[in-house]
Amino acid sequence: MASEAPFAKMNGLGNEIIVADMRGRADRVTPAAAIALAADTATRFDQIMAIHDPRTPGTVNYIEIINSDGTHAQACGNGTRCVVQALSAETGQKVFTFETVAGILNAEEHEDGTISVDMGVPRFGWQDIPLAEEFRDTRAIELQIGPIDQPVLHSPSVASMGNPHAIFWVDDDVWSYDLDRFGPLLENHPIFPERANISIAQVTSRETLNLRTWERGAGLTLACGSATCAAAVSAARTGRTGRTVTVTVPSGGTLKIDWRADDHVVMTGPAEWEFSGSFDPATGGWTRDRQDVA
Ligand SMILES: N[C@H](CCC[C@H](N)C(=O)O)C(=O)O
């Protein structure tokens, strides 16, 4: 058995995150370990952010992102803020360049403790999402759920923030939809060969949105950073809002999204530490650090 690795249970606006310190070791967090940690109420999480030694000069760490079902994700905005806060608390460093499977990611902790993550450039081509068939205009694709002549949700915008997103626009309260019922059907719809994160968005002004997300591989979450970015850019490119918006997520918190003139999407918000422990990356067996016990 490999030795135990330190971890911190954190959250980004209620998005449940485990930051796993895998620096200085060659093993990986296994899908079995992820599934075991997700099944335990104390360590229940939406994503594990596994911090590994850097692979590329100019980056501080390689980060692997694992969903609660044991599958991998290419992006996790809320988790990235948690990684920044954990590393900043350890080293005092404020500006970071990470590498993920989707590329290079820059992030910065501000004086007030909030953290901005440059989530990169959104992609809108149907092959980039990816979709299973050609759609020239991904601002609204043909996809609906509910009765054929009276769909409950229809014509989502789709976007890639490194990971696939579909955003369904609604006029009324985002809470009036059974996302726990529609989410799994849409996540696994054949139009999305790599599945997709499914969101419902209500535009409340030129600068504000309400958003709920069913996450691929994790289900309903209290916040999803990359979905917030995908919703913000989709709202702007469909003329619903300007390029800077504040998005209210299910936890009641807000994320600020700025789709900059250079096409990069910058997400700003908080991160919160809950407790620390150590775990076995092969099995998910874990213990809480003693100083955390009241
Ligand atoms: N919670 C994450 C997104 C996780 C996306 C993941 N569920 C996927 O498979 O793409 C965030 O804050 O961006």
PDBQT file of the ligand as one rigid body, heavy atoms in Angstrom, charges set to zero:
ROOT
HETATM    1  N1  LIG A 301     -17.715  22.058 -10.307  1.00  0.00    +0.000 N 
HETATM    2  C1  LIG A 301     -16.863  22.361 -11.408  1.00  0.00    +0.000 C 
HETATM    3  C2  LIG A 301     -17.200  21.771 -12.701  1.00  0.00    +0.000 C 
HETATM    4  C3  LIG A 301     -17.121  20.311 -12.727  1.00  0.00    +0.000 C 
HETATM    5  C4  LIG A 301     -17.393  19.796 -14.091  1.00  0.00    +0.000 C 
HETATM    6  C5  LIG A 301     -17.493  18.347 -14.120  1.00  0.00    +0.000 C 
HETATM    7  N2  LIG A 301     -18.708  17.868 -13.477  1.00  0.00    +0.000 N 
HETATM    8  C6  LIG A 301     -17.356  17.805 -15.519  1.00  0.00    +0.000 C 
HETATM    9  O1  LIG A 301     -17.423  16.574 -15.652  1.00  0.00    +0.000 OA
HETATM   10  O2  LIG A 301     -17.170  18.558 -16.480  1.00  0.00    +0.000 OA
HETATM   11  C7  LIG A 301     -16.624  23.834 -11.554  1.00  0.00    +0.000 C 
HETATM   12  O3  LIG A 301     -16.695  24.551 -10.569  1.00  0.00    +0.000 OA
HETATM   13  O4  LIG A 301     -16.292  24.275 -12.649  1.00  0.00    +0.000 OA
ENDROOT
TORSDOF 0
